[in-house]
Amino acid sequence: MTLHEAIEQLLKQTGRPMTTTEIANGLNKNKWYQKKDGSTIDPFQIHGRTKNYPNIFNRNDSTVSLNGQSNVKVGTPKEPTTKQKPKLTELSIDIALLEKVLMNEINFKSAATIDNLVPENPGLYCIRIKDIMKLPKPFDTIAKDRKHNILYIGIASQSLSKRFLNQELRANGHGTFFRSIGAVLGHKPEKGSLLSKANKRNYTFPTKDEQKIIEWINANLIINWVEFNGDFESVETGIIQRHLPLLNLAKNPFALKQLSDLRAECVKTANS
């Protein structure tokens, strides 16, 4: 059974529209379709496949139904439906230009070369990987399915140098991206390292592991930033939802459960 045939069969069985996450979870459970490499089916793969068969499927954002089936938008806790996706046309032309500059691969530099270049001003940043095959499985396969090399998009509301450079790339503080990429690369925090801390989720890695992660970042990642001081939340949300970076969890309709699980395991280790 092909993937689109399995999706069609699942929608017929349930008799109602389903989100791409629900479909992916359903097919991973019933095994009607299995990927050759054995990795799990990703909601983004459902998104792409159903988009290619408009003669079979109706689409309403992340909700899928069969032609002739009432396409009432369905929500799950992981796919919030109360907020509409920001459209580029709703943003000012300056924001459109800002996004274009930020995401243009021509503007990206090696992470190893930017320590003296990142400004103290607030702004937005984007992190890409040079070669997606340098990611461990299943993240390399997922990135290949998504057909892009964007790992993370973030904001620095006060200082790009402090938030982006020091925390996210150099482990000087509590960088969300640094914790995520460290977990993806298989590193773990020291057991019990958060027991005496007030924040029970901001785990860190042993110093020797931090250095290994930084060396991997410098060898494999390219980065770009733009200075900006405005409505960070709506701008960041719009860019994330348009580009679907691999390692963003918040605001991302295709956030990866695999990453959430790895981070949860790190939190558990640091609190045990």
N, C-alpha and C positions, 0 to 999 in steps of 0.2 A: 504494500500500500504506500503510495506517495504521500508527502506531507500534506498537500492540499486536499487529497482524498480523506486523510485521517481527520483533518480539521472539519471537513464537510460532514463526515460521519458523526463526529462528536457533537456538532451543532444540531444535527438531526436527532441525536439521542437525547440531548438536554431539552430540545424544543424551545429554546430561548436564546437571545443574544448573549455573548460572553466577551469578557475582556481578553486581551492578548495574554495577560498573565494567567487567567483562569484556563485558557486553552492550552498554554504551555504546561501548566501544572497537571492538567488532565491527561495530556498525551505522555508526559514523563511517567505518569502513574500507570496508565493502561498499556503502554508499550506498543500502541498500534503503529507508531513510526519511531524508528531509532536511527540516530546519526551514525555514520560509518566509523567515526572516531570514538564512539561511545559516550560523548559528552551530552549533557542535558540540553533539551530544547530551550531556547531563549525567547522571551516575549518579542524581542526585536525580529527574530526569525519569522515568527507568526505574522508580525506587522508586514514584513517584506513579501512573504509568500501570498497572503490574502490580497495585498495591493496588486499583485501580478495577475489575479484572476477576478476581474470586476464582473465577469459573466456569471460567477458563482456567489461572490461575497459582496455584501454591503459594508461600508466602513463609516463609523462615526467616532472620530478621534481614535481611542484605543479599544473601542467596542466593535465587535464583528458579528454580523448576522448573515444568514443565507438570503439570497434574493427571494422576495415574497414573504420573508419573516419580519415581523415588526421589529424595527431597530431602535428600541428604547435604550438610551444610554445606561450602562450598568457600571456601578462603582464597587471597588473593593478597598479595604483599609490602606493598601499600598499604592492605590492609584486615585488620589484625591480628585473629586469631580466638582468641588464647590468653587474652585477658581478656574477661570478660563485661561487658556494658554495665551500669553501676550503675543500679539501679532506685530510684526515689524512695522506695518503701516500705522500702528497706534503709537509708535515711538517717534520722536523727532528725527529729522534728517541728520542731525548731529550724532544721535545714537546709532543710526544706521551706518554712518561712516565709521564710528568708533568700533562697531562690531566687525566691519569689513577689514579694518586695519588689524584688529586683534587676531582674527582668525586666518589671515593671509599667511600661508606657509612661507612665503618669501621673507617675511619679517622675523622668522624664528631663528634663535641662536642656540648653540650648544650650552647646556647647563654648566659645563665646566669653565665657561668664559665670561660669566656675567656678574661675578662677585663685586666688581667695582663699577658696574653699570646701572644696577637697579636703584631707582630714586627713593627718597624718603617720602614722596608724595603719595596720596591715596590713589587707588586705581583697580583695574581688573587684570587678571592674568590667565594664561592658558598653557597647559603642559601637554606635549605630544611625545610619542616615542618614535625613534628613527625607524626601527624594524619591529613590527608587532610580533614576529616570531621569537623575539628575546623575552617575551612574557611567558611565565609558566602556564601549563594547561590548567583549567580550560580557558584561561583568559586570552591566550593567543587565538584560539578558535573563535571565541566570541567576537574579538576585534576584527577578525577576518570576515565574519558574517556581517558585521556592521559596516564594513568597507570604509573605515577611517582609522586614523592613528591618534585620535584625541583621547587623552587619559583623564584630564581634570580641568575644570574651569572654576575660578574662585574670585573673591573680592578681598581687597585690603582697604578697609574704610578709613584707616589712619596712615599707614605707611607700607608701601610695597616692599621696602627693604626689610622691615621688621617681620611682617606677616608672610610674604611670599618667599623672599630669599632665605631669611634666617630660620623661620619656623617650618616651612614646607619643604625646603631643599637642604637645609643644613642642620636640622634637628635641634635648633636653639629655641626651645619652647614646645608648645603643643600644636603641632601642625597636623591637620586632618589628613592631608594627602600623604605626609610622611608616614603616619601610622598605617594608612591603607596600603601603600606600596610596600612597606616593610612586611606586612602580613601576607600580601600576595607573593612576595619573594620567599616566604617560609620562615621568617624570623618570629620569635616569640619574646615577650617581656619576661623579666625574672619572676619566678613564682613568688607570690605574696608581696610584690613591690608596691601595690596600691593599698595594702591593708591599713597603713597609718595615714593615708591621704584622705582629704575631704572629698575630692572628686574621684569617684570610683571607676571612671571610664577613660580618663586621659592617661593611658598606659604609655610607657616609653620602653625602648629596647636597651639592652646592655651596650656600653660604650663601644666595644669591639664590633658589635652588630651594626650600630649606627654608622660606623666608619665604612663598613661593607656596603650598606645601603647608599650612602653618599657617593661612594666610588661607582656603584651601579648607575645611579642617577646621572653622574657626570659623563659616563661612557655611553649612555643610551637615550637620554632625554634631550629634547629641544624645547625651548620656552619662548614666550612672548608676553608682553604686558603693554597696557595703555594707561596713561594717567587719566583719572576721572574722579569727580567729586559731585555726586548727585544721588538719584534714587537707586541706590545699589541693589536693593532687593528685587525690584521689578525688572531691572536690566539683567541682573544675573539669572533670574528665573527664566526670562525669555531666551537668553543665549543657551542655557543648559537644555531647555526643552526643544530648541531647534537643532542642536548639534549632538545631544545624547552622549556625553563623554562617558567613557568606560567606568571610571572610578568615582564618579559623583553619586552619592546616595540620596542626599536631600534634594528636593525639587526635580528629581529625575524620574519621569514616568517609566523608564526601563532600568531602574536601579537593580543591581545584580544581587540576588540572594547569596550567591557564592561569596561575594565580598562581605556581606553582612555577617555570614556565618564565620568567616575567618576573623573578623574584628571581634565578634562575640566570644570566640575561643580565646583570643588574646586578653580580653577583659576578664574572663573567667580565670585564666592562669594568674593574672596579676592580682586577683582578689582571693586566691586560695592558698 
